[in-house]
Every structure is written in C-alpha cells, then in structure tokens.
Amino acid sequence: MRFLLYNICYATGPRVHNYARSSRKNLERITEFVRDLEPDLIGLIEVDHGSYRTGGKNQIEQMAESLGHYHSHAIKYGQDSFWRHVPVVKKQGNAFLARDRIRNETFHFFKHGMKRLVIELELEHIVIYLAHLSLGARTRHYQLDALYELVKKTERPCVVAGDFNMLWGEREIDMFLAATGLQDANTERLPTYPSRSPRRYLDFVLHSQEIKIRNFQVPLVAFSDHLPVLVDFDVEIENDHRKAPRESHCYCLQNDLVLV
C-alpha cells in the first residue's frame, strides 16, 4: 500500500499569513502532485469544507472527484465547540481519500483541546487513525493518552498518522512509542516543517509491528507550509480479523458514547 500524509494548510500556500487567500489554483497543483504519486490512501490535515477561500466548495469533494477516490472527512472541532460557529474556522477539518471503497469510518473527538477530531478508517486488512494534535504541551499529552487508549483496543494492524505538533522533540514521541509499541516509519527523523527550510519533525506515520515499511520519503515540495510524507508498506496477515461493516459513529474520547 502507498500512503500519503499531507498537511495542505487549506491549500493557501507555504506562508502561514496567507490563510485568507483563495485556494483554487494551489489546490489544483496539490491535486496534480497527488495524482502523480498514485497513492492508495491519502490522509489530509487542514482541509477547507467550503469557506470563501474555496468559493463555497469542499476541497475534499473536489479532489475526490478529480482523482476518482472515495472520501471521508469531518470538521476538526468538537460537536459543541464555539469554533463551529466562527466564520471560515467552522469549515476547517481533516480527511481521507481512498482508491478503494472504505469499509467503515468512525469520528472520535478528544475531550481536551481546540482541534479534537480523530478519524478512524477501516480498510480490508488495516485500521488507520488520522489526527491533528494541539500546540499546547499539556493538552497534547492528554490527547496522546486518548490515542493510546484507541491503539490499545485495536486488534488489527494499525497506523497512527497526522500532524502531531511535537514541539518538545524526540523525547515526546519516544514516550508515546514506548507506551503503544508502535514504530516510527521515519527512522531517520527527517524534518517536515517549514517546507521551504525544514527544521522540525512534526508529521508522523506510526505503525504496528505487523506493518513492514518498504519505502519512506519526504518530497521537497512547497505547496503548503508542511512537507508531505510518503510511505510504501506491506501488511502481514496471519488471520482474517475482518468484521462486518458498521454504521458511522462519533465518539467523545475519555467520555461516554455519543451517537449522531
């Protein structure tokens, strides 16, 4: 499987202060870049669900139509969050694009932080979690603890990916790896931010032991303030643990079940 992780910064380009600019032309560049890589699965952080930046169009639906992929996406703020009522911000989220049909999707929400969404995607032989963690260290640690609880309950091979904002460096991710038993696909710890002069390693693809990495790349392209992460991997299957497809749900992590 070929997996692409990319924080696309709402397709507004590599400069953070350009968040208000139109994204149409740069989204076309990103889509063509993705098409050339031919990934089977794409995890996208910071996508626009239809603000004025996109002329009211959903970036994920546009990319999915252009690439011929299935999609799964949601707003990244909690269901009762103040941020769901703020113009432009209320349209911001994360997403998956998949070449093959998605078997099941679940939207989890952290109990802490501004950005709370975790998308759980179930494919034929693997479960993948996509998250955008907090900039604040204390909140980020609460979120990592919630991710640990998710991984601990997962019986199938899994990947945990996203923009983790690990501003404390290697010690922070090493503690999470030790707790979960996951491995870091970026064994050389190549930096992914900022895209024009990368110095920090913020974008992670972590995986369980049943997943064998064949190739890892950080393409040097400046369509966003982050660099993309490209991973080719195989999944070792001992038994078929596939479950019957379930309806989509939303959960509040570390809290009671909330159905929508």
Secondary structure as UniProt FT lines:
FT   STRAND          2..7
FT   HELIX           9..11
FT   HELIX           16..18
FT   TURN            19..20
FT   HELIX           24..37
FT   STRAND          41..48
FT   HELIX           52..54
FT   TURN            55..56
FT   HELIX           59..67
FT   STRAND          70..75
FT   TURN            79..80
FT   HELIX           82..85
FT   TURN            87..88
FT   HELIX           89..91
FT   STRAND          92..98
FT   STRAND          104..109
FT   STRAND          117..122
FT   STRAND          127..132
FT   HELIX           137..153
FT   STRAND          158..163
FT   TURN            167..168
FT   HELIX           170..180
FT   STRAND          183..184
FT   TURN            187..188
FT   TURN            195..196
FT   STRAND          203..207
FT   TURN            209..210
FT   STRAND          211..217
FT   STRAND          229..235
FT   STRAND          249..252
FT   TURN            253..254
FT   STRAND          257..258
//
